[in-house]
Amino acid sequence: GRLYEAVRAALQAGVDYEGASINWYRKPDGTRGESQDHFFVYDRAGKPCLTCGSPIEKIRVAQRGTHFCPICQPCSSDE
């Protein structure tokens, strides 16, 4: 289904961009991965969504910061 394909694409992008180097992580050769340069919402709270322009929101889920676009990623009991 859609979720499977989205997860598969996200994992493949992580491999293609050689991981995300948010703070301290580096590859064995000391260079950074490039996934963080392609995030649509992570660490962009208050900034416009790259798809629709609405402000990105940040909430806490299980003591972790979670970023999302309330327009592109609405909460819905229908899905």
Residue pairs with C-beta under 8 A, 6 or more apart in sequence:
13 35
13 38
14 20
14 35
17 33
17 34
17 35
17 37
17 38
18 27
18 33
18 34
18 35
19 25
19 27
19 33
19 35
20 33
20 35
20 36
20 39
21 27
21 32
21 33
21 35
21 36
22 36
22 43
25 32
25 33
26 32
27 33
36 42
36 43
40 49
40 50
40 51
40 69
41 49
41 56
41 67
41 68
41 69
41 73
42 67
43 67
44 56
44 67
45 56
45 57
45 58
45 67
46 55
46 56
47 55
47 56
48 54
48 55
48 56
49 55
49 56
49 69
49 71
49 72
51 69
51 72
52 69
52 71
52 72
54 69
54 70
54 71
54 72
56 67
56 68
56 69
57 67
57 68
57 69
57 70
58 65
58 66
58 67
59 65
59 66
59 68
60 66
